[in-house]
């Protein structure tokens, strides 16, 4: 390994062309957070990187740090999660939100192996899931928990009164009771918050019973809107991929 270089596991978040033959590759790494890097000569026909540097690829990478961009000196594929994702619009848009939200929640230059592992698990599950939005929301709720931003879903976020409650407000911290609910709170069925709780805890058997039931689509739609609203409240920047997901 070259002096000053570092080795890590990474997921490609996004890429864009740079110069005549290079490509900027934004990576979420296991031990170095978000790393902006450049792959030199990757667009040449005989590039040693081949097609490895594309979204939804899990890589074993070696990078050499630079002032603005690290340089990818080696990249080997650990797993490719595009299979089953890129051919399905719902899975593709949901997976795009996974990696972009992870980038927003991750710290540049700081390790977060739990967040990285959550991304890997979500992308792996996204290849075959029958419920892409539920798989996405399970990831978002897990990522929010890791960041210390998880919504309360049973106890009142303000007074800790036991639920179930029927109102939700991101600024208050999630579910709120009748006495504590702000005027702008969303009124929601208790079943919606229960579904969110199941997804947050990855209780998939119970969650899928609800999702496959007659009220499943409505409850999932409401749960997704609440999850996204809570996420966007806590992020300084909007998750652009969500706009595409909401337009489907």
N, C-alpha and C positions, 0 to 999 in steps of 0.2 A: 504494500500500500504506500502511495506517495506521501511524503512528509506533509502534514497539514491537512491531508484529505480525511474524510470520515465516511463511515459505512453505516447503512441503516436499511430498514424495511420502509417501503413507501407505497402510496396509492396515488395515481395520477388524477388530479382534480380537473385541470383543463390545460389546453395548450394554445399557442398562437405562433404563427410564422414570424421569424426575426431575421432581417437581412436577406441575403440571396439563398442561403442553404441551411440556416440554423433554425431552431425552434425554441421558444421559451416554454418551459414545462413547470407548472405549479404542482408541487408535491405536498401531500400530507404524510409526514414521516412519524415513525413510532417514538423516536427519542429526540427529535429536533423540531417538532412542531411543523408549521408551514414553512416550506423552503421554496423560494423562487429560484429556478435554475435554467441553464441553457444547455441544449444538446447540440453540439457543433457538427455541422455537416449531415444532420439527420435526414434532410430532404434530398440528399444525393442518392442516386440509384443503388450505389454499393455501400450505403451506410451500414456500419456494424450494428446499429441499434434496431434495424428492421422496423417492424410495426409495433414494437413493444411499448413505445412512449405514447400511449393513447389513454383516454379516460377509462376507468373501471379495470385497470390492470394493477395487480399487486406485484411490486418489484423488490428485488434485492439490489440496492444501488450503492455506488461509491461516488462521492462528490468532492470537489475541491472548492473550498470557499472563495468567494470573490467579494469585491466591494459592494456591488449591487446584486449580482447573480452568481450563484454557485455554478460550477461546471460539472455536468454529468460525465464521468470518465468510464463508468461501467454500469450496465443495467442488465439484470437477468430476470426473466419472468418467473414469479412464484406461482401465480394463478391469474387466469383471465376470467373476469366476471361478465364480460360483454355477452357471452352466449346466453340466450334466453332473455336478455335485456334489450339489446339494440333492435331486435326484430319486433318488439312489443312496445307500442307508444306509451301505455300507462306505466309499464315497468321502467322504461327509459326515462320518462320525466320524473318519476319518483326517485330513481337512482341518482339523477342529476341533482335533485334537492339534497339527498343524503350527503354527497361530497361537498356541495357548496355550503350547506349549513355547517358541516364539520370544519370547513375552512374558516368560517366566520367565528365559530366558537373556540377554535384552537388558538394557542399562543404562538407567535412567531419565535422560533429558536428555543422553545421550551418543550420538554418531553411530556407526552400525555398518552401513555400506552393504553390506558383504558378506553379513551376516545378512539384511538386507532383501531383497537380490537373491535369496538362497537361498529365502526365503519365496515370492517372486513366481514363481520357477521351479517350486517344488513345487506351488503352487496351479494354475499353468497346466497342468502335467503331470497333475495329479489329475483334470482334466476328462475325460480320455479314457483313462486308464491301465486296463489289465486287471489290474493288481496294486497296489491301493491301499496295502496294508500295506508292500510293498516300496518304493513311492514315499515313504511316510512315513518308513520307516527310513533310506532314502538321505538324506532331509532331516535327520533327527535326527543321523545320524553326521557329516554336513557341519557342522551347527550346533555339535556338540560339538567338532569340530576347530577351528572358528573361535574357540571359547571356550577353547581349550587343554586340553580335557578328553577328547580322542578316545581310545578304547580301543586298546591294542595288539592286533593281529589276527594277526600272524605271529611276530615276535620275542617272547620271554618278556618280560613287562612288568617283571619283577624283575631278571633277570640278562642280558637281551638275547640269550639263546641262540636260534639260528635255529630256526624251526618247520618244518613245522606242529606245533602243540600241540593237546592234546585236553582242556584245562581252561580255565575262564574265571572270573575273580573281579574284580568292579568295584573293590573297595578296593585290590587289588594293581595295578590299572591295565589289566586286560583279560586276554589270553591268558597262561597261565603254564605253565612246563614241569613235569615230574614232580618235580624236586627242589625247586622253589620254590612249588608250589601249596599254598595254605592248605587247612585241613581242610574249610572250607565251600565250596570251589570247585565250580562246576557242571561235570560231565563232559559234553563235547560232541563230536560228530564233527568232524573237521578240515574236512569239507565245509561245515559251518555257518559256521565262521570264514572260509572262503574266500568264501562267498556274501556275508557281511558286508563283506569287503574289496572285492568287486566293486561292491556298492551304495555303499560309501563313496567309491569312485573313479568312480562313475557309468558303469561298464562295462556298459551295459544289454544289449547283444547277448548277451554271455556270461552275464549274470545271468538273462535270460529263458530261455535254453536250460536252465538248471537249474530255474527256476521252473515251466517247462512239462513237465519230466520227471516220471517216476513218484515220485521222492522229493521233488519240489519243495515240496508243501504242508507236509510234516513239517520240512524244512530251514528253510523260511520261518518257520514257527511258532516253532522253536527260536531262530532268529536274532532274531526280533522280541522274544522274551522276554529274551534277553541284552541287546539294545539298550536296552529299557525299563529293565531292572534297572540298567544302567550309568548311564542318564540320571537315574533317581530317586536313585541314590546321590549324585550330584553336586548335585542341586537341594535347596534348603532347603525348598521347598514342593512338594507333590504336584501332578501334572498331572491335574486332575479329569476331563478328557475321556478319559483313558486308561481309566478305570473303565468308561465306556460302551463303548469299543472292545473291551475284554476280554469284555464280556457278550454280544457279538453272536453 
